[in-house]
Amino acid sequence: MGEGRGVITSNKAPILVGPIETDESAVCALPFRFTVSGILFAVLLLLSSVYLSGFLEGVRAQETLDEVSKLTAAAEQLSIRGEGSEIAFEIRIPDGASVDFGTLPGREGNWPEDADNYCITTGGKSTFYPAVASFSNPELNGPCSLGPGKHRVFLSTKIEPESGRLFVLISETGADEKT
């Protein structure tokens, strides 16, 4: 019998046993497997964060649109009633959002032609919407903007003397508060 070999007997039957050979390829590949797993985990984490960020922006945009729809619905009702109508209420614009009434993005100088539009900006993306009412600031000379926070707004209607067009004037009756 050679060196490193032994004989084991079990129930009188001899078995020849040789040295155990080891395969170390799995040990060599272990750091590579950890690296690949780490990279895949990082990619999945990145994709998840991008999706979550986009989802949260969509939620913020929808929340802003819901709040602004309260104002536009009231403005449309005031327009139907005519000059001298008034209403006051509160709206809350979410953080990272702003609303411009009476203008389109990049065309702020085109008031009063664009006065029957409003624009919602969230996360650097602007979306504009048409409205039945025409919007103006309290001085009746341009658009009105609301930034993030809680706003107590006062809406009133007035006819612009030169054109005879009815405008809904948007003014704030209280200080802008963050909530």
RAUR-V49238 format. One record per pair of residues at least 12 apart in sequence whose ideal C-beta (glycine too) atoms are under 10 Angstrom apart, sorted by sequence separation. I is the first residue (numbers start at 0). J is the second residue. D is the distance in whole Angstrom. If there is no record, write none. Layout:
# RAUR-V49238
I:J:D + I:J:D
This chain:
# RAUR-V49238
4:16:7 + 5:17:9 + 74:86:9 + 101:113:7 + 102:114:8 + 104:116:10 + 106:118:9 + 116:128:7 + 117:129:8 + 155:167:7 + 156:168:7 + 3:16:9 + 4:17:5 + 5:18:10 + 73:86:5 + 101:114:4 + 103:116:5 + 105:118:10 + 116:129:6 + 117:130:6 + 154:167:6 + 155:168:5 + 1:15:10 + 3:17:7 + 4:18:7 + 73:87:10 + 99:113:10 + 100:114:8 + 101:115:8 + 102:116:7 + 103:117:9 + 104:118:5 + 113:127:9 + 115:129:6 + 116:130:6 + 154:168:7 + 155:169:9 + 0:15:8 + 3:18:4 + 73:88:7 + 100:115:10 + 101:116:7 + 102:117:8 + 103:118:6 + 104:119:10 + 115:130:5 + 117:132:9 + 153:168:8 + 154:169:6 + 155:170:8 + 1:17:8 + 2:18:9 + 3:19:10 + 70:86:10 + 100:116:8 + 101:117:7 + 102:118:6 + 104:120:8 + 113:129:10 + 114:130:9 + 115:131:7 + 137:153:8 + 153:169:8 + 154:170:8 + 1:18:10 + 73:90:10 + 99:116:9 + 100:117:5 + 101:118:9 + 115:132:7 + 116:133:9 + 117:134:7 + 152:169:6 + 153:170:5 + 70:88:8 + 99:117:7 + 100:118:8 + 114:132:9 + 115:133:5 + 116:134:8 + 137:155:8 + 139:157:6 + 152:170:7 + 153:171:7 + 69:88:7 + 98:117:6 + 99:118:5 + 114:133:4 + 115:134:7 + 139:158:9 + 140:159:9 + 150:169:9 + 151:170:10 + 152:171:6 + 153:172:5 + 69:89:9 + 70:90:6 + 98:118:7 + 99:119:8 + 104:124:10 + 105:125:8 + 113:133:9 + 114:134:6 + 134:154:9 + 137:157:9 + 139:159:6 + 151:171:6 + 152:172:7 + 153:173:9 + 69:90:6 + 97:118:9 + 98:119:5 + 99:120:7 + 104:125:4 + 106:127:9 + 113:134:9 + 114:135:6 + 139:160:9 + 150:171:6 + 151:172:5 + 152:173:9 + 68:90:10 + 69:91:10 + 97:119:8 + 98:120:8 + 103:125:9 + 104:126:9 + 111:133:7 + 132:154:9 + 135:157:8 + 150:172:9 + 151:173:4 + 66:89:10 + 67:90:7 + 96:119:7 + 97:120:5 + 98:121:10 + 104:127:6 + 110:133:10 + 111:134:9 + 133:156:10 + 150:173:8 + 151:174:8 + 66:90:5 + 96:120:7 + 97:121:8 + 103:127:5 + 110:134:9 + 111:135:7 + 118:142:9 + 120:144:10 + 132:156:9 + 135:159:8 + 143:167:9 + 145:169:8 + 149:173:9 + 150:174:9 + 151:175:9 + 65:90:10 + 66:91:6 + 67:92:8 + 95:120:9 + 96:121:4 + 102:127:9 + 110:135:8 + 117:142:9 + 143:168:8 + 144:169:9 + 149:174:9 + 150:175:6 + 151:176:9 + 66:92:6 + 74:100:8 + 95:121:6 + 96:122:8 + 99:125:9 + 103:129:10 + 110:136:9 + 116:142:9 + 117:143:9 + 118:144:9 + 120:146:10 + 121:147:10 + 133:159:9 + 143:169:4 + 145:171:8 + 148:174:9 + 149:175:7 + 150:176:8 + 63:90:10 + 66:93:8 + 71:98:10 + 92:119:9 + 94:121:10 + 95:122:6 + 114:141:9 + 139:166:6 + 142:169:9 + 143:170:8 + 148:175:5 + 149:176:5 + 63:91:9 + 65:93:10 + 70:98:8 + 93:121:8 + 95:123:9 + 97:125:9 + 99:127:9 + 111:139:9 + 114:142:7 + 117:145:10 + 143:171:9 + 147:175:9 + 148:176:6 + 149:177:7 + 62:91:9 + 63:92:6 + 67:96:9 + 71:100:9 + 92:121:10 + 101:130:9 + 111:140:9 + 113:142:8 + 133:162:10 + 135:164:10 + 139:168:6 + 146:175:7 + 148:177:5 + 149:178:5 + 62:92:9 + 63:93:6 + 66:96:9 + 70:100:8 + 100:130:8 + 110:140:8 + 111:141:9 + 136:166:9 + 138:168:8 + 145:175:9 + 147:177:8 + 148:178:7 + 62:93:5 + 67:98:5 + 101:132:9 + 110:141:5 + 111:142:9 + 133:164:6 + 135:166:4 + 137:168:5 + 61:93:10 + 63:95:9 + 64:96:9 + 66:98:8 + 100:132:9 + 101:133:7 + 102:134:8 + 110:142:5 + 133:165:7 + 134:166:7 + 135:167:7 + 136:168:7 + 137:169:7 + 138:170:9 + 59:92:10 + 60:93:9 + 63:96:4 + 67:100:9 + 100:133:9 + 101:134:4 + 108:141:9 + 109:142:9 + 110:143:10 + 132:165:8 + 133:166:5 + 134:167:6 + 135:168:5 + 136:169:7 + 137:170:4 + 59:93:5 + 62:96:8 + 63:97:9 + 64:98:9 + 100:134:4 + 101:135:6 + 107:141:8 + 108:142:10 + 132:166:8 + 133:167:7 + 134:168:8 + 135:169:7 + 136:170:7 + 137:171:9 + 58:93:9 + 59:94:8 + 60:95:10 + 63:98:7 + 99:134:9 + 100:135:8 + 101:136:8 + 107:142:6 + 132:167:5 + 134:169:6 + 135:170:10 + 59:95:6 + 60:96:7 + 100:136:9 + 106:142:10 + 131:167:10 + 59:96:6 + 78:115:10 + 107:144:9 + 130:167:9 + 132:169:10 + 56:95:8 + 102:141:8 + 103:142:9 + 55:95:9 + 56:96:10 + 101:141:7 + 102:142:4 + 101:142:4 + 102:143:9 + 100:142:6 + 101:143:6 + 102:144:8 + 74:117:9 + 99:142:6 + 100:143:5 + 101:144:9 + 99:143:7 + 100:144:7 + 98:143:9 + 99:144:5 + 100:145:8 + 114:159:9 + 71:117:7 + 98:144:7 + 99:145:8 + 70:117:9 + 97:144:6 + 98:145:5 + 97:145:7 + 98:146:8 + 111:159:7 + 96:145:9 + 97:146:5 + 98:147:10 + 115:164:9 + 67:117:7 + 96:146:8 + 97:147:7 + 111:161:9 + 114:164:8 + 67:118:10 + 96:147:6 + 111:162:7 + 115:166:10 + 67:119:6 + 78:130:9 + 79:131:8 + 94:146:10 + 95:147:7 + 98:150:10 + 114:166:7 + 115:167:10 + 117:169:10 + 66:119:10 + 78:131:6 + 79:132:9 + 92:145:6 + 94:147:5 + 111:164:7 + 114:167:9 + 78:132:4 + 92:146:7 + 93:147:6 + 94:148:8 + 64:119:6 + 75:130:7 + 76:131:10 + 77:132:7 + 78:133:8 + 90:145:8 + 92:147:5 + 93:148:9 + 111:166:8 + 63:119:5 + 74:130:7 + 75:131:5 + 76:132:9 + 91:147:9 + 92:148:6 + 63:120:9 + 64:121:9 + 71:128:8 + 74:131:8 + 75:132:5 + 91:148:7 + 92:149:8 + 63:121:6 + 71:129:10 + 72:130:10 + 74:132:4 + 90:148:10 + 91:149:5 + 92:150:7 + 60:119:7 + 62:121:9 + 71:130:5 + 72:131:10 + 73:132:9 + 74:133:9 + 90:149:8 + 91:150:7 + 59:119:10 + 60:120:9 + 61:121:9 + 68:128:9 + 70:130:10 + 71:131:8 + 72:132:10 + 74:134:7 + 89:149:6 + 90:150:5 + 60:121:5 + 67:128:8 + 71:132:7 + 89:150:7 + 90:151:9 + 59:121:5 + 60:122:8 + 64:126:8 + 70:132:10 + 88:150:9 + 89:151:5 + 90:152:6 + 58:121:10 + 59:122:7 + 63:126:10 + 67:130:10 + 71:134:9 + 88:151:8 + 89:152:7 + 57:121:9 + 60:124:8 + 64:128:8 + 70:134:9 + 87:151:7 + 88:152:7 + 56:121:6 + 57:122:9 + 87:152:7 + 88:153:9 + 101:166:8 + 55:121:10 + 56:122:5 + 60:126:7 + 86:152:9 + 87:153:5 + 88:154:8 + 101:167:9 + 55:122:9 + 56:123:9 + 86:153:8 + 87:154:7 + 100:167:8 + 56:124:8 + 85:153:7 + 86:154:5 + 87:155:9 + 101:169:8 + 53:122:9 + 85:154:7 + 86:155:8 + 100:169:6 + 52:122:9 + 84:154:8 + 85:155:5 + 86:156:10 + 84:155:7 + 85:156:8 + 98:169:10 + 83:155:8 + 84:156:5 + 82:155:9 + 83:156:7 + 84:157:10 + 82:156:5 + 83:157:8 + 70:145:9 + 81:156:7 + 82:157:6 + 83:158:9 + 78:154:10 + 80:156:7 + 82:158:5 + 77:154:6 + 79:156:10 + 81:158:9 + 67:145:9 + 76:154:9 + 77:155:8 + 78:156:7 + 66:145:9 + 73:152:9 + 77:156:5 + 70:150:9 + 74:154:6 + 73:154:6 + 84:165:10 + 86:167:10 + 63:145:10 + 70:152:7 + 74:156:9 + 69:152:10 + 82:165:6 + 84:167:9 + 85:168:9 + 87:170:10 + 89:172:10 + 92:175:9 + 94:177:8 + 63:147:9 + 66:150:9 + 70:154:7 + 81:165:7 + 82:166:9 + 88:172:10 + 89:173:8 + 94:178:10 + 80:165:10 + 87:172:6 + 91:176:9 + 79:165:10 + 87:173:10 + 91:177:10 + 78:165:6 + 89:176:10 + 91:178:7 + 59:147:10 + 77:165:9 + 78:166:9 + 78:167:6 + 77:167:6 + 76:167:10 + 77:168:10 + 74:166:10 + 75:167:9 + 74:167:4 + 73:167:8 + 74:168:10 + 74:169:8 + 71:167:9 + 70:167:9 + 70:169:8
